Amino acid sequence: MPMSAVLSQLLLGLVNGSFYAILSLGLAVIFGLLNVINFAHGAMFMMGAIITYIGYTQFGLGYWPMLLLSPLIVAFFGVFVERFLIKPLYGLDHLYGLLLTFGLTLLIEGFFRSFYGVSGMAYSVPESLSGATDIGFMILPNYRSWVVVASLTVCFTTWFIIEKTKLGSYLRAGTENPKLVQAFGINFPLMVTLTYAFGVGLAAFSGVLAAPIIQISPLMGSNLIITVFAVVVIGGMGSIMGSILTGLGLGIVEAITKVFYPEASSTVVFVVMALVLLVRPAGLFGREK
Amino acid sequence: MSKRPLLIWGFFFILLLFAPWFIYPIFLMKLLCFALFATSFNLLLGYTGLLSFGHAAFLGGAGYVAGFLIRDQHLPPEIGIIGGTIFAAALGLIMGALAIRRQGIYFSMITLALAQMFYFICVQVPFTGGEDGFQGIPRTMMLGLLDLQDDKTMYFVVLGLAVVALAFVARVVASPYGKILFAIKENEPRAISLGYKVDRFKLNAFVLSGALAGLAGSLQAVVMGFETLSDAHWTMSGLVILMCLVGGVGTLLGPILGAFVIVILENKVGDIGNLIFSWTNIEWFKTLGEAVTIVTGFIFVVCVLSFRKGIVGEFLDKFKSKNVV
């Protein structure tokens, strides 16, 4: 096995891992405040990618404007979803939130399928990032490096906001005790709405990043979200940093499996999940909630 | 217990006895298989409070095993059906043992992930036939005397097994064991403090539910003569949840009605779309037949938002009846 092939697989693993990281991070933030597991997260990821595609084909907007616009549109959509669909379910069993967002996933997927079918659409890498850089021991495709850097920047910024700023302290307080936060005069319902919008906006952002490297199709999000669920079970949803590290780690584990035993690369994350459940049921970074 | 529920069941049963002379038997058998599938799922969600998101693995897995035993090993159908059921029970034991280590929402995510893993394995191993499906499962002589080639004979075998399985579930639910399951659903810490080994009861229920779902899957494979990946896909796990939700979670009749409604809807959605088109003249509705997921998703959202008790649950509420239908 040539070393450069292993290294390029590892980079691919990091790319996938950074998608896992952003998505599981969003799931964790949303779950912390809303107590809802957002099944539609995969659909939001897909919307991010497809809106980018639509932006280019219908309005001639390139990658860079869409990198900002697409998450904003999806976040705006998220505001409506939270206000009109998820809100009536607060106070009920958590399972209803999962079921609702599952139904929503089918709706969104079905909607886009009725226009775009199931076959993939191609989106080209933006010109400024095409090509590759030779860094001596391997050739580094620029776009993939960009995806990893951009994802990590977003992840760590989110971590910083939540753990180190005043705004984040409200958020953490809301996770612990919503009633008390509201008693201090903070508009908690607004905070919940914005958190959901932020979480799905993150998913859309990674969708835009994925657009040039994964085939864009209405079904691209649903398989991914199930893997991300496994990531969330492995990492536990208690800690933001935990979500980021677990996501990246599992991307790399997947890549290593792809090199040595490709048949198992689609199942290895689930195997890891089973092992973690046996050894540390609460998850690597988790605390039982 | 009053006589009314018995009357409803009796009426229902008599309808089913005569149905194959009026309705296409294969379609009826599909309805029955899904009714059994939904009933098995309801045993977990409705009576134990566990939302499994991985029941497709039992349906599909058992179908493949039954097909393998009958087509490739040339064993009689009863062995195939039993084999499929046992396989699903074993799968339930593994999945259940892992999943019950976490509670609530995590339980659902774990079952979903494990079922997805099973799905990927089904896609990869050659014997399932991958995307082409597992085809050509012959309908041979059952117990050496029932010729399953005949659709009506096959129908009564399916009906008989479904009725027995349903009676079994009804018995389990009404038994002291069922009461303990219900206690776990209502308040798990209390059940633990009363000294019940909650994990063992949950695991039992999971295996039982998996086995019954497996029975449904094996029967379906024999009826249809093939098994496809779509039975093991996560959308199927979602569909069975919807069946229970539409019919009424935690009632015996609900999942059966729900399964009938959903299966009929899936088959007729194209006609319904054309009908709406003829009322509204909106071109888009003509394509509704190809967009079954939109319809399923829509019903899902509506049910969760405003119809959580399902048909039977709402009906019971209206009549303030204490009878368990």
HADDOCK unambig.tbl for C-alpha pairs under 7 A between the chains (distance, minus, plus):
assign (segid A and resid 94 and name CA) (segid B and resid 105 and name CA) 6.89 0.50 0.50
assign (segid A and resid 95 and name CA) (segid B and resid 105 and name CA) 6.39 0.50 0.50
assign (segid A and resid 96 and name CA) (segid B and resid 304 and name CA) 6.43 0.50 0.50
assign (segid A and resid 100 and name CA) (segid B and resid 300 and name CA) 6.77 0.50 0.50
assign (segid A and resid 100 and name CA) (segid B and resid 301 and name CA) 5.34 0.50 0.50
assign (segid A and resid 100 and name CA) (segid B and resid 304 and name CA) 5.97 0.50 0.50
assign (segid A and resid 103 and name CA) (segid B and resid 297 and name CA) 4.23 0.50 0.50
assign (segid A and resid 103 and name CA) (segid B and resid 298 and name CA) 6.65 0.50 0.50
assign (segid A and resid 103 and name CA) (segid B and resid 300 and name CA) 4.92 0.50 0.50
assign (segid A and resid 103 and name CA) (segid B and resid 301 and name CA) 5.33 0.50 0.50
assign (segid A and resid 104 and name CA) (segid B and resid 297 and name CA) 5.99 0.50 0.50
assign (segid A and resid 104 and name CA) (segid B and resid 301 and name CA) 6.54 0.50 0.50
assign (segid A and resid 106 and name CA) (segid B and resid 293 and name CA) 5.56 0.50 0.50
assign (segid A and resid 106 and name CA) (segid B and resid 294 and name CA) 6.09 0.50 0.50
assign (segid A and resid 106 and name CA) (segid B and resid 297 and name CA) 4.71 0.50 0.50
assign (segid A and resid 107 and name CA) (segid B and resid 293 and name CA) 6.49 0.50 0.50
assign (segid A and resid 107 and name CA) (segid B and resid 294 and name CA) 4.54 0.50 0.50
assign (segid A and resid 107 and name CA) (segid B and resid 297 and name CA) 4.68 0.50 0.50
assign (segid A and resid 107 and name CA) (segid B and resid 298 and name CA) 6.20 0.50 0.50
assign (segid A and resid 110 and name CA) (segid B and resid 291 and name CA) 5.97 0.50 0.50
assign (segid A and resid 110 and name CA) (segid B and resid 293 and name CA) 5.16 0.50 0.50
assign (segid A and resid 110 and name CA) (segid B and resid 294 and name CA) 4.73 0.50 0.50
assign (segid A and resid 111 and name CA) (segid B and resid 294 and name CA) 6.36 0.50 0.50
assign (segid A and resid 114 and name CA) (segid B and resid 291 and name CA) 6.33 0.50 0.50
assign (segid A and resid 226 and name CA) (segid B and resid 113 and name CA) 5.98 0.50 0.50
assign (segid A and resid 227 and name CA) (segid B and resid 113 and name CA) 6.83 0.50 0.50
assign (segid A and resid 229 and name CA) (segid B and resid 109 and name CA) 6.02 0.50 0.50
assign (segid A and resid 229 and name CA) (segid B and resid 113 and name CA) 6.95 0.50 0.50
assign (segid A and resid 230 and name CA) (segid B and resid 110 and name CA) 6.81 0.50 0.50
assign (segid A and resid 230 and name CA) (segid B and resid 113 and name CA) 5.85 0.50 0.50
assign (segid A and resid 233 and name CA) (segid B and resid 106 and name CA) 6.86 0.50 0.50
assign (segid A and resid 266 and name CA) (segid B and resid 120 and name CA) 6.97 0.50 0.50
assign (segid A and resid 267 and name CA) (segid B and resid 117 and name CA) 5.54 0.50 0.50
assign (segid A and resid 267 and name CA) (segid B and resid 120 and name CA) 6.84 0.50 0.50
assign (segid A and resid 270 and name CA) (segid B and resid 113 and name CA) 6.48 0.50 0.50
assign (segid A and resid 270 and name CA) (segid B and resid 114 and name CA) 6.53 0.50 0.50
assign (segid A and resid 270 and name CA) (segid B and resid 117 and name CA) 6.24 0.50 0.50
assign (segid A and resid 274 and name CA) (segid B and resid 98 and name CA) 6.69 0.50 0.50
assign (segid A and resid 277 and name CA) (segid B and resid 98 and name CA) 6.50 0.50 0.50
assign (segid A and resid 277 and name CA) (segid B and resid 101 and name CA) 6.90 0.50 0.50
assign (segid A and resid 281 and name CA) (segid B and resid 101 and name CA) 6.11 0.50 0.50
assign (segid A and resid 281 and name CA) (segid B and resid 102 and name CA) 6.71 0.50 0.50
